[in-house]
Amino acid sequence: MNKIPAYRHYLLLIIGCAVFLCGCGIEKTPGSIRKPSLTPKYSSRDKEPMGSYVAYHYLNSLFDNGVKNVVDRPFSRLRYEIDYDNKSLYIILAKGVFMNKLDVESIMNYVSNGNTAFIIAEYIDQHLLDTLGVKISFDFTSFFLRDEYEMEKSDTWLSIVNDEEKYGFYFVPFNNNVIDYDASATQVLGYNEDNEPNFIAVDHGQGKFVFHTAPAAFSNYFLLTKNNKEYLEKVFSYFDPGTSSVYWDNYYRAKRSTEDNFSIVGFFKKHPPLWYAFLLVMGGLLLFIAFGGKRRQRFVPEKTPNTNSTVSYTETIGRLYLQKKDNRNIALKMFTYFLEHVRNHYYLNTQNLNDEFAEALSRKSGVPEARVKRLLLLMDDTDRSNNISDLRLLDLHNYLQEYFKK
C-alpha cells in the first residue's frame, strides 16, 4: 500500500480547519454592540450614517414638484426619459462618478440645452472635467481605503461663499478641492476648512454644471449633526425651487461598487469567518509549495538527437541513381530540397522564381546574382526536359552545393 506523504496530512488538516470555520462562523459575544457601517453608499433608501435617506427626502420639501427617482440607467440611455427642454435638474451623489465617452457626450448635450447637472463626488470623471477645463484634487488614500474606521478623523467643516457660518462634524477631513478652472465661466459657491473651493458652478452652453467634491456633506450623519440641514438648504438655494423636473440618480452611485471594483478578497473581508479561512488556506498552500514541492524531481523531457538531413538527402539521391538511374526524378527532388532549404534558411517565398526572387536570394546568400539566375534557368530547363544527362545533373548538383555549404 502506498503511504501518504507526511506533508499532505498537514495540508488536509489546514483545509479541514478552513472548511470548519466557513461552516461554523464566529459567534458574537452576548451583549456586543454592532458597529454602524461607515461605507459611503449614498443611497436614498439607506439609513446608515453614510446613506442619503435624509437628503433625498428633505429635497422633496425644497422643490415645488419634488424629486423624481432615476434607477440603474446610464445617462446616455435617458434621452427620452428625462426633460431636456424645461431647464430640469439632474443630481448625482456618489463616492466616485465614472462615465464612458457616450455618457459624457450625452450629459454635456443635456446641459448645453439649458439644464443643470449637479455632480457631488470625491472623484469626477476626468474626461468630463478636462472638457470643461476643471481640475480637482482628491485624497487617494481615503478614496481607495476600504475600512472607514481605520481612516484618520478630526473635526472638519465647510462653508458657503459669503456666509460666515461653518457646518461640520467629526469625520474624515474634507480635503478634496478644485485646484484649477476657467475663471470666466466658473463661479465659486463654497469652500472647505482650508478655504479652498470645493463647490463650483461652470457655465456650458445655455446651462450649468455644478460640482461638489464632498459627498459626505450630504450623508445622514452630517445632516443630522447640529444644524447642518441648513447647509443642504443653502446649497440647493442656488437652484430654482420651481424647477419643473428634479432627477435623483442611482446608477453612478452603485456602478463602481457593483461592477468595476468587485473583488473576491474584498468579499471575504466583509465576512470574518471566510476571511480567516481564506488566510489559512493561503498559508497552507504556501507551506505546500515551500516544503512539498522539493520532494519530487521535476520531469525532464527526453531530447531527441539531431538528425543530419544532408546525409539523409545524399543517401536518398544515391539510391535513386543506383537503383533506377532516373536523372529527371533525381533533379526534381534536388529542386524540392533546395527550395525547402531557401524557405527555412533565407525565409524567402519560392512561389515565383523571377528576377526579384533571384536578387533577394543573391543578397541573402552571398552568391552572385548571375549564378543565381543561371541556377534558376537550369532548373526551368530541367523541369521542361524529359531526359536529363549525367553531365547536366552534375552541373546542377555543383550549383546547389554553393547554398548548402553556407
Secondary structure, 3 states (H helix, E strand, C coil): CCCCCHHHHHHHHHHHHHHHHHHHCCCCCCCCCCCCCCCCCCCCCCCCCCCCHHHHHHHHHHCCCCCEEECCCCHHHCCCCCCCCCCCEEEEECCEECCCHHHHHHHHHHHHCCCEEEEECCEECHHHHHHHCCEEECCHHHHHCCCHHHCCCEEEEEEECCCCCCEEEEECCCCCEEEECCCCCEEEEEEECCCCEEEEEEEECCEEEEEECCHHHHCHHHHCCCCCHHHHHHHHCCCCCCCCCEEEECHHHHHHHHHHCCCHHHHHHCCHHHHHHHHHHHHHHHHHHHHHHHHCCCCCCCCCCCCCHHHHHHHHHHHHHHHCCCHHHHHHHHHHHHHHHHHHHHCCCCCCCCHHHHHHHHHHHCCCHHHHHHHHHHHHHHHHCCCCCHHHHHHHHHHHHHHHCC
